[in-house]
Amino acid sequence: RSTLLASSAASDVYKRQSRHTDKIQTLYKGEFMKTFHEEIPDLCQDALTDQLFDEHSIFFDIETTGFSPANSTLYMIGCARRKSNRIYIDQFFAEKPEEEAEILAAFFQMLSPYTTIITFNGVGFDIPYLKAKADHYKIPEHFRDFEYLDIFKSVSSIKFLLKLENYKQKTIESFLGLKREDEKTGGDLIHVYFTHVKHPTEETMHLLRIHNYEDVLHMMDLLSVLSYLEVLNGQYTILSHRIDHYHAYDGTEGEEWIITMQNDYPVPRQLSCKQDCFYLMIGKNRTSLRIPVYEGELHYFYSNYRDYYYLKKEDMAIHKSVASFVDKEYRENAKASNCYTRKSGKFLPQYNSVMQPEFRKEYKDKISYFEMTDDFCTSDIMLRRYIDHILKNMMGKK
């Protein structure tokens, strides 16, 4: 994959630059803080990443000695920007806890030309943390002026599809096949930072820097995982649909409707899931949705059951205005559960009444059905409406 190649190449550039003097990588020393600046080739060829990460966007990630802004130190902020076929990575490092205000001010200055902030759980942690620090130091901040893309928050809506053990950044990187030099967690580095404050060495500086560097660098690659979300949000083109006959393992037979779509954005790897009676498979370039076709008799339930009689012999309900000819012994007041008429045919399942009229096997069934008519099957508008309905319900959006 192009994004994996970009990540690998960028990591190799970093390793070469760490061992040798290179004009691309520079170290600025302000009055107090250190600022690292690095430029690497922009090798990304992923269409979604190109769209989301443009020259108006900036990635950032922070390193702290704890979760509470009042009781911990902000010691590093890393940023990634895109400009003229290059990726610029800047890191602001506080050599002492007293320098956190300086790196905060430098970071805010870098933010000013941009309109979109991209983070991994930045909305939940990084931004509230920085706002609290800015308030403490009386440094103006303008976080309210930005648009945001929080990768962690976006990924949370496709957990049903990814099925990972957790949704930490490194876990998603592993899912994408990304490799790291850094093996530390943010918690591991707290002791390393305090050790570095007392006795700075190239080794401790490297450990602190590489962790933040790779967090920021790989955030760009994480954008590709959002391509699954694009498919689920309707970014596809319907290519075909057909009915197939199947034989199940338990010996039952039936028909299923298979819809094939072209993904607007390629996904990193094939994933599939089954939810209720729907089976979804998202391949790199194409997505398929397999839906069982119910053939038989179903019930259409009338909502105003108090206006109906139920005829037990005929197993149906009729309106009281036309029931005067029926002997009282053959009719009874209808209940919600038996106020129906029956219909036979081929039907497709749905979660609610997105298609009308809707039918059910039993009154309280969660899944309802609608008739699979030629008008439905030949209408691109109705097909898309139905597909979107299923996909949004899979994500928990009713």
N, C-alpha and C positions, 0 to 999 in steps of 0.2 A: 504493500500500500504506500501511496505517495507520502502520507503524513508520517508513517513509520520511518520512511527513508529520511524525511526531513529531520525527524527527531534524532535519529541515529547519527546523521551527518553533523548536526549541531552539537551533539555530545562529543563527537570526535574533535571538532574544532575547539571546544572548551578544553579538552585534555591536552591538545597540542599547545594551546596558548598558555596553559598553566605551567608547562615545563620550559617554555622558551619565551624570550622577549619577542613581542609581536606588536606591530603598530595598531592592529585592530583592537587590542585590549589595552586599556589604560587605567591607571589608579590615580585618582585625585585625592589630595590631602588638604582638607579645609583647615580652619582654625582648630577644629577638634576632630570631626568625624572623617571617616574614610568613605569615598565614593568610588565604586567600581563601575566602569563602563565597558561594554563589549558589543561588537557588531559581528553578526554571523549572516551567511547567505540565507535569503528567504527561499527555501526549496519547496514550500507547501504547494501542492497541486490539488488539494481537497476543495471542492466547490463550496461546501457549506462553511468551512473555515475561512475561505477567501471572502465570503459574504459577511460573516459575523465579525471577523477581525480585519477591519480596514484601517485606514490611516487616521480615523477619528476615534479609534478604540484603544484602550490601554488595559493590560493585565497588571494585577499587583497581588503580592502576598506578603504577610508580615510574620516576623518571629518575635516571640515574647517569652518572658520567664514565668508566665502564668496566665490564667484566664481573667483575673480581675484587674482592670486598669488601675485601680487604687492601690493594689498591693503587688504589682509586678512591673517589670521594665520592658519597654519596647526597644529592641536592640538592632533590628534590621528590617528594611522595607525593600522588596525587590519588584521591579517593573519590567514589562516587555512592551515594546512599541514596534510599529511597522512603518517603514518609510523607504521609498525608492529601491525596492527589491532587496531590502536589508531588514533584519530584525535587530533592534537595539535593546539590550538588556542592561539596566542600571540597578545597582544595589547601594543603598545608603546604610552605613554601618556605624553604630555608636560604640566607640572603643571603651567608653565608660558609661554607666547608667545616667550620669549627669548630662550626657549628650543627646538624649532622646528627643528633646525639644528641637534640636538642630536638624536631626534627620526628618522629623515631622514637617518642619517648615520647608525643607528642601523638596520633600515629596509633594507637598501641596503646590509648590511652584511648578513642578513637572506636570501635575494634573491639569493645570489651567487651560491648555489648548484643546483638550479632548472633550468629547461629548458622551462617550459610553465607557463604563467601567465593567470589566469582566473579571470575575473572581471565582474561587471555589470556597463556598460557604462564607463569602465576604459579607453578605447581607446579614447573616446570623452572628458572625464573630468579628471579623476584621474591621468593618466600618463602624459598628458601635464602639469598639475598643478605641479606634483612632479619634472618634468624635469626643469620647470621654477625655482622652489625653489632650486634645486640642482645647477643650473647655478648661482643663486644669491649667494649661500654660497660657490661656487667653490668646490663642492663635486662631485667626479666622479660618473657617472651613466652609466649603460649598458643596457638600455631598448631595444636598437636595436638588442641585441643578443638573445632575447626571441621569442618564438612562443606565439601567443595570442588566447584566446577564450573569446570574449566579448558576454556575454549572451544577453544583451540588443540588440546588433546589430544583432545577430542571430535570435532573436524573431521577429525583425521587418519584416522579410520576411514571417512570418506566421500570420500576423495581420488579413488577410482575413479569416482565419480559427478560431482564438481565439476570435475575436470580443469583446475585452475588452474595458472598458471606457477609459483607458489609459494604458500605459505600464511601470509604475513605479514598482519598486521591490515589494512593499507591495501589489500592485494590483495583480501581478502574484502569489505571495504567497497566497493570498486569493483564487484565482482560483484553486490552488493546495490543498487548505484546511489547510494551515499552520496557526498556532496560534502564537501570539507574546505577551510577557509581555510589551514590549516597545510600547508606543502609541504616541511618539514624532516624528516630522520630523526633518531633519537636520537644517532647519531654526529655529524651536522652540528651538533648543539646543544652538544656538549662545549666547542668553542671559544667559542660564544656565552656559555655559563655563565661561563667563566673571564674573558671580557671584561667581563661584567656585574659580577663580583666586584670587578674593578679600577675600572671606570667604569660604575656603574649608570645605565641610561637607561630611559625608558618603552618604547622600541623593543625593546631586548634582553629586558626583562621580559615584554613581550607575546609575543615569539617563544618564550620558554621556557614561558610559561603556556599559550598556545593549543595547543601540541603535546600537552601532558599533558591539558589540558581535553578536547580532541577524542578522544584515546585513550579516556578514561573515558566520555565521552558516547556514543561510537559502540559501545562494548562492549555497551551495552544493545540496540542494533539488531542486533548480531551474533548474539544469541540466536535470532533468527528462522531463521538458517541451520541450526540444530539440529533444525528440523522435519523435515528429510530423514532424520535419524537416528531420529526418532520413528517414522516410517513403517517404516524398515528393522528397527526393534526391535519391530514388531508392533502399533503404534498405528494400526489401521485397522479398517474393517468390510467384510466381503466383500459386494458388491452383486450380482454376477452372474458367470456364466461360460458360454462358448459355444465351439463348434468352427467355425472358418472354413476354407474352401478357399482356397489361394493359388497363384499362378503366380510363380515366381522369375525374376529377370532372365536366368538361365542356361537357362531353358526348363523347368526341373523344376517339378513340381507336388506338392502335398502338403496336409496339414491342420495347423492349429495351434490350440492351446487358448488362449483369451484370457480371463483373469480380471480383473475390474474391482473395485477397492476404493475405499471412501470414506476419505480421510485424516482422522484425528482432529484434526490441526492443519494449516491451510493452509501451503503452502510458498511461498517468495518468487517462484520462477519455474520454468517447466517444464524438466526435465532428463531425459536418457535415456542408456542405455548398453546394450551387448551384452557378455555374458560367457559364453563357451562357446556353448551353444545357446539361452541364455535372453536375452530382450530385455525390459528394464525401462524404463517411462516413468512418471515421477512428475510429474503436473500439479499445478496450484495446489490443487485440492480432491480430485482423483481420481488413482489410480495404476492402471496396467495392467501385467500380466505376460503376455508372449506366449511360449508353450512349444510346440515342434514335437511333433506326435504321430507316433510311429513305428508304421507298420503293416507287419507282416510276421512273420518268424520270428526268435526269439531263443533264447539258451541259458541254461538254469538249471544252474549249476555246483555239484556236490556237494563239500563241504569235505573229506570223508574219502576221497580218491581211492584210497588203498591197499586199500580194501575193495571196489573195483569193477573190472570188466573193461570195456574199450572194444570195442564191436562195430563194426568198420569199415564193413561192408556197410550196417548200419542207421544208422550215424553217431549212436550214442548209447552211454551207459554203463549197465550193469546191475549190481546188487549181486552179489557172488560167491556169496552164499547161494542165489541163484536161477539161477545161470549154469551149473549142472552139465549141463544139456541141450544146451548150445552146444558144438559141436566146437572143439577147441583151435586148429584152423587158422583159425577165424573170430573168435577173440577174442585180446585181448592185455591185459596189465596196464594199467590206466588211468593217465594222467598228470593233473596238475592242469589242464592246458590242454585235455584232451579228455574229462574226466569230467563229462559233462553230459547232460541231456535237452533236447528241443526243444519250443518252444511257439509257436503262431501267434496273432496277435491285434493289438489296439491297445495301445500302451505309452507311458508318460510317462518322461522322463529324471529322474535324481536323482544327487546326488554320492556318496551312500553308502546303506546299507540302512535309510533312514528308513521306507520302505514295504517290506513283505515279501509274497510272495517276490520277490527281485530277480533280474533277468535281464541278460545282457550279450551284445554281439555277439561279442567276443573276451575271453578270460580276463583279460588285463591292462588292459582299457579302464578309464579313470578314471570315465567316466560309466556308470552302470548304469540299469536300467529296472524299472518295475513295471507290472502290467496295469491298464489304465484301465477299471475295472469300474463298474457302476451304484452299488454300495455305496460306493465311494470318492467318486464324483461327487456323491452326495446326502448326504454326511456333512460337516457344517460343521467338526467336530473334525479329521477327517483332512485336509480342504482347508487349514485354517489351519496344521496341522502341516507340510504339504508346502510351503506358501508361505513360512512362517518358515524352513524348511530352506534354500530357495533364496536368500532374502534374506540370511541369516547367512553363507552361503558366498560370496556376492558381496562381503561385507565382510571375508572372510577368516577367519570364525569357523566352524570345522568342527563 
